[in-house]
Amino acid sequence: MIRKVMGLEGGYHLLVVDDGSPDGTADIVKRLMQEYDGRLFIEERKGKLGLGTAYIHGFRWALAKGYEYIFEMDCDFSHNPDDLNRLFAACAQGGADVAVGSRYVKGGKVKNWPMGRLLMSYFASVYVRMVLWLGVSDTTAGFKCYKRRVLETIDLSAVHFVGYAFQIEMKYTAYKLGFRIAEVPITFIDRQEGVSKMSTRIFREAFLGVLQMRFRTYKPASRA
């Protein structure tokens, strides 16, 4: 994955947030940092602190470093790195503030998922749209590009959720703060290695969390 992203046109920089992975991720990244000096970085954290907190850690890091476009993606090739350029174009040339790699817009696809998982994901997005009146087809998507000002405006310390509800919360917060969200069709391919982090607890958090989001007040981050 690292070599693929580093080989793309556009000169991407890559941050890996590692929560004590037992598979040697940190050691591999540190070896490759010598090859991609100044473009590849790692942030190591102790323990499993949750998907959402890892992304927020990465967002804060990227803002502190001065990046203007900030991406999030899975590292198991379920998100095709080639689509990074399309997400960037949607923000840099297409006028979007947030570009979402979408499975459920025209041209989007899912490959190698069992039908039960596909239906659960699709109807989860339908449920979210019905409750939040959010005009995004793939509300749980985790492949995104943000303009810097979006993450500066969102109060990251007020983001409540750490599981899959985090993806919904970030999109809904951006929408409530007036940012334009565009969906870019992608082909999502089920992971070939590793296992899903989906659990009953995470699913319950997402289901109930959507109801909580509907009745919250959303304000820009304080500049103090």
N, C-alpha and C positions, 0 to 999 in steps of 0.2 A: 504494500500500500504506500509506504513512504517513497519508494523509488518511483512509483507511478505518478504520485502527486508532484514530486520534484521534477519529473520529466515533462510536465505540461507546459505549454506556452503561457506566459503571464507571470512567471517568476514567483509562484506561491511560496509563502512561509507556512510552516506546519508546527502546531503545538500539540503534543500528546499529554493528556492529563491521566496519570496512572495512579490508581488507588491500590497500591500494593499487589499488583497482579502476580500470581504465583507461577506464571509461565515464562518469566524472564523478559517481559516487555521492556522494562526500564533498561536492562543491560543492552538489549538490541538497539534501542533508540540512542543510547549514549555512544555506542560504537559508530553508528551512522552519523551522529552529530559531527564527527571529525571529517566525514566526507562532505557534508552539507553545512559547513561552518557558516553561522549567521543566518541560516534559513530554517533549521530544524531545532526545536526546543522541547524540553520535557519539564513538567511540573509534577512532583511526586507528593502524594498525600498518604497519610496513615489510615488504614482501614477502609471499609466500604461505606462511603458517605452518601451515596445516591447519585443517580444520573444527573438530576437537575443541579445539584451543588457542583458537580464536575463542570458542567457547562458554564455556570455562573462564574466559577473560578477562572475558566478560560476566557470568558467575556471581560472580566475585570483585568486580566493580564493583557489582553489585546488592546483594551482602551488605554491602559497605562503606557503601552508601547507606541501608541499613536496610529494604529491601523485604521484606515477609512472604510474598509469592507471586511466583515468578519463572518466566517462560515462555521457551520457545525455539520458534522456528518459521522456516520458509523464507520468503523475501521475494518469491517469484515467483507467488503466488496458488495454488500447488499445495495449500497449507494455507489454508483459508477463515478469514479473520479473525473471522467471526461465531461460529466455534466456540470462540474464546477464553473467552467467557462460560460455555460448557458445561464446559470444562476447569476453570475457576475454581470453578464450583459443585460439581464432583466432589470438590475439595479442601476448599473452605470450608464446604460443607453436607453433602457425602456421605461424609466420613470418610477420604478417600484422602490419602496423603502425597505420592504422585506420580500425576498423571492423564495418561494416554497417549491421544492422538488415534489411534485404531486403524482400519486398513483391513480387518482380518481377523476382527473379531468380528461378531456378528449386527447388521445394519444398516449396517455399514461397506462402502464401495465404492471402486473405482478406475476412473477414466474416462480414456480416450484413451491408455492404455499399450499397446504391442504385446504380443501374447500371450507372447512369449519373455521380455520384461522382467518381466511380471506373474508368470509361473511361477518365474523366478529369485528374485524377492523373496519369494514365498509359501513356497517350499521352503527358502529361507535361514532363514526364521523357524522352520520345522519342524525343521531341523537344529539350530538354537540351542536350541530347547526340549528336544530329545532329549539333547543333550550336557550342558546346564546344569540340566535339570529346572526350568526357569523357566516359571511359569504365566502367561506373557504371549503372546498370539497374534501381535501385531505387534512383534517384538523389535527391528526396525531402525527403528521410527518415530522421527521427529525433531520431532514436534509434541507438546510436553509442558508441564505445569505442575508445579512443585516447591513444596512448602512450604519455608520458609526453613530449618527445622531439618534437612531432608534434606541440603541443600548444605553446611550447617555441619558435619554429622557425617561426610560423605564426605571423605576425604583427597584433595582435588583435585590435590595435587602428586604423588600416586601413580597417577593415571589414566594408563594406558600409551598408549592408542591415539588417533590423530588423524583417521582416516577414518571409514567407516561402522561399524567396530567400536566406535568411541566410544559410539554410541547404545546398543549392546548392553551395553557395560561399565558405563555409568551405571545402567541398569536393574538389571543383575545385582548391582552393588555395593549399591544401595538395598535390593534384596531380601535380600541376605546380612546386611545390617545391621538387618534386622527391620522395614523400612518397608512400608506397605501400598500396592500399586500397583493402580490401577483403570484399565480401558480404556473410553474413550468413543468410540462409533462415529462416524466421519467419512467424508466423500466426498473422496478424494484425486484431484485433477485434474492431469494431466501439464502441465508448464510450457508456456506459450505463447511465452516469450522465453528466450534463453540456452540453454546446453547442460549436460547432466549432468556432474558431476565423477567419475562412476564410471570406474574404470580397472582393468586387471588387477592392478596393485599394491595398490589399495585392496581389491579382492575377495579377494586372497590374504591380506592383513592380517586381514580379517574372518574368513576360514575358519580360519586357523591361530590367530588370537587367541582364538577361542572355546575351543579346547583348552587354551590357556594359562590362561584365566580359570577353567576348571574346577578347576585344581589350585593356585590361589593362596589365600592367607589374607587375609581382609578384616577390617580393624580400623578403629574410628572415628578421626577426626583427633585429633591431640594438642591439648589446650587450653593447653599451655605457651606 
